[in-house]
Amino acid sequence: MGWQWKEEHLDLILVPLGFLIMCIYHLFLLYRYLTCPHLTAIGYENHNKKAWVEKMLLLDSKDRGFAVSVLNGHLSASTSLSSISLVLCSLIGALLGNSSNFLTSSFILGDSSRSTSTIKYIAILSCFLLAFACFVQTTRHFVHGCFLISMPTGDVPVDCIQRAVLRGSNFWAIGLRALYFATTLLLWIFGPIPMFVGSVATVMILYFLDINKAPMIQYGHSRKGIGGGLFKKIEHELVEVFEHDRRQERS
C-alpha cells in the first residue's frame, strides 16, 4: 500500500512551520536590535529611558517622587501580568489532569489524539511559565531601580540605575513575546490551520509595531557618576561663596 494523506499530517507540517516563522522573526528582531537599535521600537524606548534616568537624577532626592511613581506604574503592570500568567498556568494544569477531551475530532481539522492534546497543553504551559518568570524579573529590577533612584545621598552612579531600568524593560519585552507565542499555541487547540494563520498574522502585526522610523531624540548630556542634583547643589554653593568673597574685597 502507498502513502495516504491523513488529517494528522497537518500538525506535522503547519505547526512546526508556524513556530519556525515566529522564531525566525524574533531572531531577526534580536539581530536588528543588537546591530541597529535605532531602527527598532525597543531600542528607541530604551534610549528614551536612559535619558529619563539622567534627567531624573538632576533633581534633588526629595523631588524624585514622580520618578518613583513612574516605576511603580511599571511594577503594577508587571505584577498583574505575572499573576495572570500564573493563573493561566494553573488552568492549563487542571486541563492536563482532566481525562476528558472537551474538543472532539468533529471540531478539529487535524490530530485530536490524547498524546497530541498533551503536547499542546505542555507547550502552552511552557510559554506561560516563561512569561511568569520574565515578569517576576521585571518586578525585581524595577524595585531595585526604585531603591536606587530614591537614595537620599544622591551618590549612586547613573549607570547602575540605567542598568536596572533597562534590564526590567528587557525582561518585560521578553515576557510579552512569550505571551505572543502562547497566544498562537492556544490557537493550536482548535487545529493546526488556525495556529499557522495566527503565527503569520502575528508576525505581520509585530513587524509594523517593532519597526521604528522616528529619529532618535538627542538629549542634552548630564554629568555622570554622582547624581546631577548633587553637582548642581555644589556648583550653586561655590557660586555663592565666590560672590560673597568678591563683595568683601570690594568693601
Solvent accessible surface area in square Angstrom, and as a share of the most:
residue,aa,sasa,rsa
1,M,222,0.99
2,G,63,0.61
3,W,192,0.67
4,Q,107,0.47
5,W,133,0.47
6,K,116,0.49
7,E,84,0.38
8,E,74,0.33
9,H,34,0.15
10,L,29,0.15
11,D,12,0.06
12,L,131,0.65
13,I,93,0.47
14,L,32,0.16
15,V,14,0.08
16,P,72,0.45
17,L,77,0.38
18,G,0,0.00
19,F,86,0.36
20,L,95,0.47
21,I,50,0.25
22,M,1,0.00
23,C,39,0.23
24,I,98,0.50
25,Y,17,0.06
26,H,30,0.13
27,L,119,0.59
28,F,91,0.38
29,L,15,0.07
30,L,95,0.47
31,Y,145,0.55
32,R,49,0.18
33,Y,54,0.21
34,L,124,0.62
35,T,72,0.42
36,C,46,0.28
37,P,56,0.35
38,H,89,0.40
39,L,61,0.30
40,T,1,0.00
41,A,23,0.18
42,I,35,0.18
43,G,4,0.04
44,Y,48,0.18
45,E,90,0.40
46,N,12,0.06
47,H,57,0.26
48,N,37,0.19
49,K,50,0.21
50,K,84,0.36
51,A,9,0.07
52,W,56,0.20
53,V,0,0.00
54,E,21,0.09
55,K,69,0.29
56,M,26,0.12
57,L,4,0.02
58,L,64,0.32
59,L,73,0.36
60,D,61,0.32
61,S,39,0.25
62,K,171,0.72
63,D,75,0.39
64,R,9,0.03
65,G,47,0.45
66,F,136,0.57
67,A,0,0.00
68,V,36,0.21
69,S,65,0.42
70,V,48,0.28
71,L,3,0.02
72,N,66,0.34
73,G,43,0.42
74,H,69,0.31
75,L,27,0.13
76,S,69,0.45
77,A,40,0.31
78,S,0,0.00
79,T,68,0.39
80,S,60,0.39
81,L,41,0.21
82,S,10,0.06
83,S,55,0.36
84,I,95,0.48
85,S,1,0.01
86,L,84,0.42
87,V,101,0.58
88,L,57,0.28
89,C,11,0.06
90,S,74,0.48
91,L,98,0.49
92,I,8,0.04
93,G,34,0.33
94,A,66,0.51
95,L,49,0.25
96,L,45,0.22
97,G,69,0.67
98,N,65,0.33
99,S,100,0.65
100,S,71,0.46
101,N,51,0.26
102,F,118,0.49
103,L,26,0.13
104,T,69,0.40
105,S,78,0.50
106,S,97,0.62
107,F,150,0.63
108,I,13,0.07
109,L,90,0.45
110,G,5,0.05
111,D,26,0.13
112,S,26,0.17
113,S,49,0.31
114,R,106,0.39
115,S,73,0.47
116,T,15,0.09
117,S,9,0.06
118,T,45,0.26
119,I,100,0.51
120,K,6,0.03
121,Y,15,0.06
122,I,90,0.46
123,A,29,0.22
124,I,1,0.00
125,L,39,0.19
126,S,61,0.39
127,C,18,0.11
128,F,9,0.04
129,L,84,0.42
130,L,94,0.47
131,A,0,0.00
132,F,61,0.25
133,A,49,0.38
134,C,7,0.04
135,F,0,0.00
136,V,64,0.37
137,Q,55,0.25
138,T,0,0.00
139,T,36,0.21
140,R,148,0.54
141,H,16,0.07
142,F,3,0.01
143,V,57,0.33
144,H,94,0.42
145,G,0,0.00
146,C,15,0.09
147,F,141,0.59
148,L,23,0.12
149,I,0,0.00
150,S,52,0.34
151,M,68,0.30
152,P,104,0.65
153,T,87,0.51
154,G,8,0.08
155,D,81,0.42
156,V,16,0.09
157,P,59,0.37
158,V,1,0.01
159,D,74,0.38
160,C,47,0.28
161,I,0,0.00
162,Q,11,0.05
163,R,113,0.41
164,A,4,0.03
165,V,4,0.02
166,L,33,0.17
167,R,122,0.45
168,G,0,0.00
169,S,9,0.06
170,N,53,0.27
171,F,61,0.25
172,W,68,0.24
173,A,18,0.14
174,I,84,0.42
175,G,0,0.00
176,L,46,0.23
177,R,37,0.14
178,A,5,0.04
179,L,35,0.17
180,Y,67,0.25
181,F,30,0.12
182,A,0,0.00
183,T,76,0.44
184,T,3,0.02
185,L,8,0.04
186,L,66,0.33
187,L,61,0.31
188,W,20,0.07
189,I,20,0.10
190,F,116,0.48
191,G,1,0.01
192,P,1,0.01
193,I,69,0.35
194,P,49,0.31
195,M,1,0.01
196,F,50,0.21
197,V,87,0.50
198,G,11,0.10
199,S,0,0.00
200,V,51,0.29
201,A,43,0.33
202,T,28,0.16
203,V,24,0.14
204,M,116,0.52
205,I,105,0.53
206,L,8,0.04
207,Y,85,0.32
208,F,147,0.61
209,L,117,0.58
210,D,9,0.05
211,I,44,0.22
212,N,15,0.08
213,K,178,0.75
214,A,48,0.37
215,P,114,0.71
216,M,41,0.18
217,I,80,0.41
218,Q,154,0.68
219,Y,76,0.29
220,G,49,0.47
221,H,173,0.77
222,S,19,0.12
223,R,130,0.48
224,K,118,0.50
225,G,35,0.33
226,I,73,0.37
227,G,1,0.01
228,G,4,0.04
229,G,4,0.04
230,L,62,0.31
231,F,71,0.29
232,K,134,0.57
233,K,116,0.49
234,I,80,0.41
235,E,87,0.39
236,H,112,0.50
237,E,85,0.38
238,L,94,0.47
239,V,72,0.41
240,E,86,0.39
241,V,82,0.47
242,F,125,0.52
243,E,80,0.36
244,H,90,0.40
245,D,59,0.31
246,R,151,0.55
247,R,142,0.52
248,Q,108,0.48
249,E,144,0.65
250,R,204,0.74
251,S,124,0.80
